[in-house]
Amino acid sequence: MHPFQLSYWEQKSFFSNIDLLVVGSGIVGLNAAWAFKKRQPSANVLVIEKSFLPYGASTRNAGFACFGSLSELIEDKKTMGEKAMFDLVEKRIRGLDKLRKNLGDESIGYKHYGGYELFRKSDFPLYESCLNEMQYFNESLEKYTQQKSTFEMKDASISHMGFAETEHMLWNNAEGQIDTGMMMNSLLSACRNSGIQILNGISIERFDGAQGRVSVLTDAGFEFSVKKLIITTNAFAKDLLPELEVEPARAQVLITAPIPNLNIKGCFHFDRGYYYFRNIDNRILFGGARNSAFEDEATTYFGITQTIQHKLEHILAETILPNTPFTIENRWSGIMGLGPKKGPIVKAISANVFCAVRMSGMGVAIGSEIGEDVAKLASN
Ligand SMILES: Cc1cc2nc3c(=O)[nH]c(=O)nc-3n(C[C@H](O)[C@H](O)[C@H](O)COP(=O)(O)OP(=O)(O)OC[C@H]3O[C@@H](n4cnc5c(N)ncnc54)[C@H](O)[C@@H]3O)c2cc1C
């Protein structure tokens, strides 16, 4: 017999009469729980999180409030087709709007500093294709961004920001950045304040929702049953739903110590979004290089590797801060959920079991909207 037994009190007060159980307390799970509770205020909603904090990507990302650099959108147009690419842009813009409205700019540390894309000598063909397509994208994006020229050339700012090896730069004035920790903290508070119970340190190992109520088994060994279940475990989706096309993709970042008189302000992308950096608290947060080790990074293991960290440090010293002394204060990784198609899976698994997973590396942007979408599905 498993050594852990729930007491009568624990059973009665924490694991009985649950209308909705959400598995995973990332941005999607919390938004799903919150949206469900708004729709059904008397519902008993429980969120279960396997770690001491949400421990996937939502507290470990770069905090770009972005909908794609121009070269990323051009690549998406090629691989997904025009309609699917613009649908995804719209989802990201709507999701960011919801994130800001639901929690408030001050609570999430939102700053509208804009986004930039850098082009080095080796990126010249990429830059040419961006120039060729800029007018088309500006005209098509106007209805989403309400800006005549979402993308503009910004070569003049390269020397002010101090970048080396950078031939050209494009600006996107419709993007911003958030403080990821503030955002997740205020989302957790909003959920708790609305009466949602969040329990950390237990994981759901199995569920059976074939008919009627859904029974779930925890890693502590006890089972309980709920009316409805929403799975929002993103990169870890296959543990519970092995049939889904979701693969883990680790993303590594580093952050410098504060740098006096830092002139760099905004969210920056290069190499089709595979590298990204931003300012935060007078520091530079820099991540990427996954494309230099795709196989190694297809893992749910939260680690950092010398190969990627060296690459990031080298580019930081040579391109981003070439004339500025800096030290690295911290390094970490998070795990994203990707798949053969770029975009989320939001669907019913059975009558009372639903999922919203595979945020494709853009959950800050789409997470609020996707949470609401799956809550709506579960409320019907
Ligand atoms: C380094 C990095 C940078 C990024 N930068 C950006 C960015 O700038 N902009 C942007 O839009 N997106 C960015 N992303 C992507 C974004 O962070 C994710 O898409 C988003 O956080 C996914 O949210 P989620 O709620 O779906 O998943 P997660 O945040 O991963 O949450 C899933 C949760 O489920 C829990 N869990 C898993 N299995 C179980 C189980 N069996 N039982 C209980 N709990 C379980 C996990 O512990 C985890 O907390 C970045 C990601 C990374 C890693």
The ligand as a Gaussian input file, in Angstrom:
#p B3LYP/6-31G(d) Opt

LIG

0 1
 C       13.524000      30.906000     -22.407000
 C       12.136000      31.142000     -22.938000
 C       11.828000      32.372000     -23.502000
 C       10.524000      32.627000     -23.954000
 N       10.210000      33.878000     -24.363000
 C        8.938000      34.166000     -24.727000
 C        8.576000      35.485000     -25.064000
 O        9.391000      36.387000     -24.999000
 N        7.302000      35.725000     -25.476000
 C        6.366000      34.718000     -25.561000
 O        5.228000      34.970000     -25.978000
 N        6.670000      33.454000     -25.165000
 C        7.919000      33.165000     -24.755000
 N        8.251000      31.904000     -24.365000
 C        7.215000      30.865000     -24.393000
 C        6.265000      30.973000     -23.208000
 O        6.967000      31.168000     -22.019000
 C        5.447000      29.680000     -23.147000
 O        4.806000      29.478000     -24.401000
 C        4.370000      29.718000     -22.069000
 O        4.914000      30.086000     -20.837000
 C        3.690000      28.366000     -21.968000
 O        2.748000      28.454000     -20.937000
 P        1.952000      27.172000     -20.465000
 O        1.078000      27.597000     -19.361000
 O        1.310000      26.528000     -21.648000
 O        3.060000      26.140000     -20.004000
 P        4.067000      26.154000     -18.762000
 O        4.385000      27.503000     -18.314000
 O        5.206000      25.277000     -19.144000
 O        3.196000      25.465000     -17.623000
 C        2.929000      24.085000     -17.594000
 C        2.929000      23.701000     -16.136000
 O        2.453000      22.364000     -15.998000
 C        3.124000      21.779000     -14.890000
 N        2.972000      20.338000     -15.032000
 C        3.484000      19.561000     -16.024000
 N        3.084000      18.282000     -15.867000
 C        2.317000      18.253000     -14.764000
 C        1.584000      17.202000     -14.093000
 N        1.576000      15.949000     -14.551000
 N        0.880000      17.511000     -12.963000
 C        0.882000      18.796000     -12.486000
 N        1.544000      19.819000     -13.097000
 C        2.229000      19.552000     -14.224000
 C        4.554000      22.282000     -15.035000
 O        5.257000      22.198000     -13.824000
 C        4.334000      23.719000     -15.498000
 O        4.328000      24.636000     -14.422000
 C        9.543000      31.601000     -23.908000
 C        9.849000      30.363000     -23.360000
 C       11.149000      30.120000     -22.857000
 C       11.462000      28.796000     -22.254000

